[in-house]
Amino acid sequence: MKIGKVSESVLKRSILKEIKNTKEEILIGAGVGEDCAVLTLKEDEVFVVSTDPVTGATKDIGMLAVNVAVNDLAASGAEPVGLLICALLPEEITEEDIKAMMRQVNETCEKLHVAVIGGHTEVTTAVNRPVLTVTGIGKTQKGAVCLTRAAKPGQDLVVTKWVGLEGTGIIAKEKEAELAARYPLSLIREAQQFDSFLSVLRESEIAVKNGVSAMHDVTEGGIFGALWELAAGSKVGLEVDLKKIPIRQETVEICNFYEINPYELISSGSMLMATDNGHDLVRELAKEGIAATVIGKTTAGNDRVVRNDGEVRYLEPPKTDELYKVMKF
């Protein structure tokens, strides 16, 4: 496609046509010539806003981008309302590619009850693959925002589902041919279906109702990065049992193949929570079919410790995600 903003005809038939506004809070949403969206709130509500790019995947990027943005809002206990999407696209992209990407965006938005309210779409030589940056806007009651930095010493640490889901799914899709040289297609196909676990919206809603103190969606840097960030933000220590951290066998196998650490692999789909009664929360999540595990506790000190039988590891600040050792574009 030509460099610059996509044409009005492409914008109308392949982008705006795929967007549906289903939220009453949106007064003005995405449209030709509209540079701003207009939202409204009730007197006792506040906006919660987050932004994130998706740069480590090419396949299913529309689905990933929406989930990542909504998960950030969910980690704060907010209800998602609208998304602003900035799409930077390479010259070789086709209109059919754009339409497929926007179809993914809309289908995922419909599942999560959120709407695209605006953004920007541009073809540029600055990128060699699509890059989507999504700003998520949510709402919650005044005083009800759940902060990552609100964990207290002596609380249980709960992890939902399994770590490494997002990274495993991306690698399984992007590197299928390489993986097929060692593993049965059934294992690869199963890993490719991890998309179905990527949303943490429902577990967030359950956790908020059950008095969770802090939540952090496990993204870049994996569970080790999320543990560090929650502890650093809350000024607490950690005692975690490595063997209690839930992980799928598909993740173990794929990480072994590429010699990467699954605990430092991007993990959207898993939520880290700090709460006074972790086992009660695990039971409430189980009632909704959501797997969860108590993996350790917060402490009053500064040490962030992960134990594996007799071995002790002290966590460090997050480094570059393990995904980028595999996905070398």
C-alpha positions as CSV (number, residue, x, y, z in Angstrom):
1,M,0.0,0.0,0.0
2,K,1.0,3.6,-0.4
3,I,3.0,5.4,2.3
4,G,0.9,7.6,4.6
5,K,-2.6,7.5,6.1
6,V,-4.7,4.9,4.5
7,S,-7.2,6.2,2.0
8,E,-10.7,7.2,3.0
9,S,-12.2,4.4,1.0
10,V,-10.0,1.8,2.7
11,L,-10.7,3.4,6.1
12,K,-14.5,3.1,5.5
13,R,-14.8,-0.3,4.0
14,S,-12.0,-2.2,5.8
15,I,-11.6,-0.5,9.2
16,L,-14.7,1.5,10.2
17,K,-17.1,-1.1,8.8
18,E,-15.5,-3.7,11.1
19,I,-16.0,-1.5,14.2
20,K,-19.2,-1.6,16.3
21,N,-20.1,0.8,19.1
22,T,-22.0,-1.0,21.9
23,K,-21.2,1.1,25.0
24,E,-23.6,3.7,26.3
25,E,-20.7,5.7,27.7
26,I,-19.4,6.6,24.2
27,L,-21.0,9.8,22.9
28,I,-18.7,10.1,19.9
29,G,-16.6,7.2,18.6
30,A,-14.5,6.3,15.6
31,G,-15.3,8.1,12.3
32,V,-13.9,9.8,9.3
33,G,-12.3,13.1,10.3
34,E,-12.9,12.5,14.0
35,D,-9.6,13.0,15.9
36,C,-11.2,12.7,19.3
37,A,-13.7,10.4,21.1
38,V,-16.1,11.7,23.7
39,L,-17.1,9.6,26.7
40,T,-19.3,10.3,29.7
41,L,-19.3,8.9,33.2
42,K,-21.6,9.0,36.2
43,E,-20.7,11.3,39.2
44,D,-19.4,8.4,41.3
45,E,-17.2,6.9,38.6
46,V,-13.6,7.5,37.5
47,F,-11.7,6.7,34.3
48,V,-8.8,4.2,34.3
49,V,-6.4,4.4,31.3
50,S,-3.6,2.2,30.1
51,T,-1.5,1.8,26.9
52,D,0.5,-1.0,25.4
53,P,2.1,-1.9,22.1
54,V,2.1,-5.4,20.5
55,T,5.4,-5.8,18.7
56,G,6.4,-9.5,19.3
57,A,3.8,-11.2,17.0
58,T,2.5,-11.0,13.5
59,K,-0.2,-13.6,13.6
60,D,-3.5,-12.8,15.4
61,I,-2.1,-9.4,16.3
62,G,-5.6,-7.9,16.5
63,M,-6.8,-10.4,19.0
64,L,-3.6,-10.0,21.1
65,A,-3.7,-6.3,21.1
66,V,-7.3,-6.1,22.4
67,N,-6.7,-8.7,25.1
68,V,-3.5,-7.0,26.3
69,A,-5.2,-3.6,26.7
70,V,-8.3,-5.1,28.4
71,N,-6.1,-7.1,30.8
72,D,-4.4,-4.0,32.0
73,L,-7.7,-2.5,32.8
74,A,-8.9,-5.7,34.5
75,A,-5.8,-5.7,36.7
76,S,-6.9,-2.4,38.1
77,G,-10.4,-3.7,38.8
78,A,-11.9,-1.6,36.0
79,E,-14.7,-2.3,33.6
80,P,-13.4,-1.8,30.0
81,V,-15.2,0.8,27.9
82,G,-13.3,1.9,24.9
83,L,-10.0,1.4,23.0
84,L,-7.9,3.8,20.9
85,I,-5.8,1.9,18.3
86,C,-2.7,3.3,16.5
87,A,-1.8,0.9,13.7
88,L,1.6,1.4,12.0
89,L,1.7,-0.9,8.9
90,P,4.5,-1.9,6.5
91,E,4.3,-1.1,2.8
92,E,3.7,-4.7,1.7
93,I,0.5,-5.0,3.7
94,T,-2.7,-5.5,1.7
95,E,-6.2,-4.2,2.3
96,E,-7.3,-7.8,2.9
97,D,-4.7,-8.1,5.7
98,I,-6.0,-4.9,7.3
99,K,-9.6,-6.1,7.1
100,A,-8.6,-9.4,8.7
101,M,-6.8,-7.6,11.5
102,M,-9.7,-5.3,12.2
103,R,-12.1,-8.3,12.1
104,Q,-10.0,-9.9,14.8
105,V,-10.1,-6.7,16.8
106,N,-13.9,-6.4,16.5
107,E,-14.6,-10.1,17.4
108,T,-12.4,-9.8,20.5
109,C,-14.0,-6.6,21.5
110,E,-17.5,-8.2,21.2
111,K,-16.4,-11.0,23.5
112,L,-15.0,-8.6,26.1
113,H,-17.8,-6.0,25.8
114,V,-15.5,-3.1,24.8
115,A,-15.6,-0.9,21.7
116,V,-13.0,0.8,19.5
117,I,-13.6,4.5,19.8
118,G,-10.9,5.9,17.6
119,G,-7.2,5.8,16.6
120,H,-4.9,6.2,13.6
121,T,-3.9,3.9,10.7
122,E,-0.8,4.6,8.7
123,V,1.5,2.8,6.2
124,T,5.1,3.7,7.0
125,T,8.7,2.6,6.2
126,A,9.4,2.9,9.9
127,V,8.1,-0.7,10.5
128,N,8.7,-4.0,8.7
129,R,5.7,-5.7,10.3
130,P,2.4,-4.4,11.8
131,V,2.7,-2.6,15.2
132,L,-0.5,-2.0,17.1
133,T,-0.5,0.3,20.1
134,V,-3.7,0.2,22.1
135,T,-4.9,2.7,24.7
136,G,-7.5,1.1,26.9
137,I,-10.1,3.2,28.8
138,G,-12.1,1.7,31.6
139,K,-14.3,2.9,34.5
140,T,-14.8,2.0,38.1
141,Q,-16.2,3.5,41.3
142,K,-14.3,6.3,43.0
143,G,-11.9,4.8,45.5
144,A,-12.3,1.3,44.1
145,V,-9.2,1.1,41.9
146,C,-7.1,-1.9,42.6
147,L,-3.4,-0.9,42.6
148,T,-0.4,-3.1,42.0
149,R,1.4,-1.4,44.8
150,A,-1.3,-2.2,47.4
151,A,-0.1,-5.6,48.6
152,K,0.7,-6.0,52.3
153,P,3.1,-8.3,54.2
154,G,1.7,-11.7,55.2
155,Q,-0.7,-12.0,52.2
156,D,-1.2,-15.0,50.0
157,L,0.1,-14.8,46.4
158,V,-2.3,-16.3,43.9
159,V,-1.6,-17.0,40.2
160,T,-4.5,-17.8,37.8
161,K,-4.4,-20.4,35.0
162,W,-0.8,-21.0,33.9
163,V,2.3,-18.9,33.2
164,G,3.8,-18.5,29.8
165,L,0.5,-18.8,27.9
166,E,0.9,-15.8,25.6
167,G,4.5,-16.5,24.7
168,T,3.9,-20.2,24.1
169,G,1.0,-19.4,21.8
170,I,2.9,-16.9,19.8
171,I,5.9,-19.2,19.4
172,A,3.7,-22.2,18.4
173,K,2.1,-20.1,15.7
174,E,5.1,-18.3,14.3
175,K,7.5,-21.3,14.6
176,E,5.3,-24.2,13.7
177,A,7.6,-25.7,11.1
178,E,10.6,-25.7,13.4
179,L,8.7,-27.2,16.3
180,A,7.2,-29.9,14.1
181,A,10.7,-31.3,13.6
182,R,10.7,-32.5,17.2
183,Y,7.1,-32.5,18.6
184,P,3.8,-34.1,17.4
185,L,1.4,-31.7,15.7
186,S,-1.1,-32.4,18.5
187,L,1.2,-30.6,21.0
188,I,1.8,-27.7,18.7
189,R,-1.9,-27.3,17.9
190,E,-2.8,-27.4,21.6
191,A,-0.3,-24.6,22.3
192,Q,-1.7,-22.6,19.4
193,Q,-5.1,-22.7,21.1
194,F,-3.8,-20.9,24.2
195,D,-5.5,-17.8,22.9
196,S,-8.7,-19.0,24.5
197,F,-7.1,-18.4,28.0
198,L,-5.7,-14.9,27.3
199,S,-8.4,-12.7,29.0
200,V,-8.1,-12.2,32.7
201,L,-11.3,-10.0,32.9
202,R,-13.5,-12.6,34.6
203,E,-10.9,-13.5,37.3
204,S,-10.5,-9.8,38.0
205,E,-14.2,-9.4,38.6
206,I,-14.3,-12.4,41.0
207,A,-11.2,-11.2,42.8
208,V,-12.5,-7.7,43.3
209,K,-15.8,-9.1,44.8
210,N,-13.7,-11.2,47.2
211,G,-11.6,-8.4,48.6
212,V,-8.3,-8.8,46.7
213,S,-5.7,-6.2,47.7
214,A,-3.5,-6.0,44.6
215,M,-3.5,-7.5,41.1
216,H,-0.9,-7.5,38.3
217,D,-1.4,-9.1,34.9
218,V,1.6,-11.3,34.1
219,T,3.0,-9.8,30.8
220,E,6.5,-9.0,29.7
221,G,9.2,-10.5,31.9
222,G,6.9,-13.4,32.9
223,I,5.9,-14.4,36.4
224,F,9.3,-13.5,37.8
225,G,9.0,-10.0,36.4
226,A,5.4,-9.6,37.7
227,L,6.5,-10.8,41.2
228,W,9.3,-8.3,41.2
229,E,7.1,-5.4,40.1
230,L,4.3,-6.2,42.6
231,A,6.8,-6.5,45.4
232,A,8.8,-3.4,44.4
233,G,5.7,-1.3,44.0
234,S,4.3,-2.5,47.4
235,K,7.6,-2.3,49.2
236,V,7.3,-5.9,50.4
237,G,9.3,-9.1,50.2
238,L,8.3,-12.5,48.7
239,E,8.6,-16.1,49.5
240,V,7.5,-18.2,46.5
241,D,7.7,-22.0,45.9
242,L,8.8,-22.6,42.3
243,K,7.1,-26.0,42.1
244,K,3.7,-24.4,42.9
245,I,3.8,-22.0,40.0
246,P,1.3,-23.5,37.5
247,I,2.7,-24.2,34.0
248,R,1.5,-26.2,31.0
249,Q,3.6,-29.1,29.6
250,E,3.4,-27.5,26.2
251,T,5.1,-24.4,27.6
252,V,7.8,-26.5,29.2
253,E,8.5,-28.4,26.0
254,I,8.6,-25.4,23.7
255,C,10.8,-23.4,26.1
256,N,13.2,-26.4,26.4
257,F,13.4,-26.5,22.6
258,Y,14.5,-22.9,22.4
259,E,16.5,-23.0,25.7
260,I,14.5,-20.1,27.2
261,N,13.2,-19.6,30.8
262,P,9.4,-20.1,30.9
263,Y,9.2,-18.1,34.1
264,E,10.5,-15.0,32.2
265,L,8.2,-15.5,29.2
266,I,5.4,-13.1,28.4
267,S,2.3,-14.5,30.1
268,S,-0.9,-12.6,29.3
269,G,-3.8,-14.8,30.5
270,S,-2.3,-15.2,34.0
271,M,-3.1,-12.8,36.8
272,L,-1.0,-12.4,39.9
273,M,-3.0,-11.4,43.0
274,A,-2.2,-10.6,46.6
275,T,-5.0,-11.3,49.1
276,D,-5.6,-12.2,52.8
277,N,-7.4,-15.5,52.1
278,G,-5.8,-17.0,49.0
279,H,-7.3,-20.4,49.3
280,D,-10.8,-19.0,49.6
281,L,-10.2,-17.0,46.4
282,V,-8.9,-20.1,44.6
283,R,-12.1,-21.9,45.5
284,E,-14.3,-19.0,44.3
285,L,-12.4,-19.0,41.0
286,A,-12.8,-22.7,40.7
287,K,-16.6,-22.3,40.9
288,E,-16.3,-20.3,37.6
289,G,-14.0,-22.9,36.0
290,I,-10.8,-20.8,36.4
291,A,-7.8,-22.6,37.6
292,A,-5.7,-20.8,40.3
293,T,-2.9,-21.7,42.8
294,V,-1.4,-20.2,45.9
295,I,2.3,-20.0,45.2
296,G,3.6,-18.2,48.2
297,K,3.3,-15.1,50.5
298,T,4.4,-11.6,50.8
299,T,6.8,-10.8,53.6
300,A,7.8,-7.8,55.7
301,G,11.4,-7.7,54.4
302,N,12.9,-6.7,51.1
303,D,14.1,-10.1,49.9
304,R,12.2,-11.5,46.9
305,V,12.9,-15.2,47.2
306,V,11.9,-18.2,45.0
307,R,12.6,-21.6,46.5
308,N,13.0,-24.9,44.6
309,D,13.6,-27.6,47.1
310,G,16.9,-26.7,48.7
311,E,17.8,-24.1,46.1
312,V,17.2,-20.4,46.6
313,R,16.9,-17.8,43.9
314,Y,16.7,-14.0,44.6
315,L,14.6,-12.2,42.0
316,E,16.0,-9.3,40.1
317,P,14.4,-6.5,38.2
318,P,12.8,-7.7,34.9
319,K,15.1,-8.0,31.8
320,T,14.2,-8.3,28.1
321,D,11.4,-10.9,27.7
322,E,12.5,-14.4,26.7
323,L,10.2,-14.2,23.6
324,Y,12.6,-11.9,21.8
325,K,15.3,-14.6,21.9
326,V,13.0,-16.7,19.7
327,M,11.2,-14.0,17.6
328,K,14.1,-12.3,15.8
329,F,12.3,-10.3,13.0
